[in-house]
Amino acid sequence: MSVRVRMSTAALTVAAALVALAGCTAADTSQGPGGDVPYVAPSVDASAAADAITKAEADAKASGAAATADAGAKLNGPEAVRDAFAGVQATLDETCTPGAGDCGYFLGRVYEELTSLDKAMKADSAGPAHFQEPLGRLSTLRTKLGGDTSTANLEKHFKDLVGTRDRINTWMQGHPEDYR
């Protein structure tokens, strides 16, 4: 999440809190305000808080659209394969024990990283023919998984997932121009 989106979200949260607080002028109980509760005047009127919320929502939408456009541009640029391959490489030193309850996240992550690499290779300017071997391995993996990315199925195909990841890593290491 970008800093702009986080700041817009934080501004939206603060503005919403201020709107909620703006209506509070005294502490009420079923017997009326307590005698020991001092009156505190609201510091922001409701219309100013509503304007702040509207502006924060507009900023969040604008930055989200910009992020989507940036992602689309990256997908078509040469850095997309490099970035996707870096995600695959980040899983190389990790493993799990199928059936032991520690594989769901890991295997899901390997699958997602491989899927991102598949998309990046297909969109790369070198064309899918350049990445024929790794794309073929990814296609075989998809066929074996049969669209089922449940933990049970991913664990069943542990060797296929990790093997595909490792073979693609080896292929990419032999093609440094594609990720450097």
Disulfide bonds with the S-S distance in Angstrom:
Cys96-Cys103 1.93
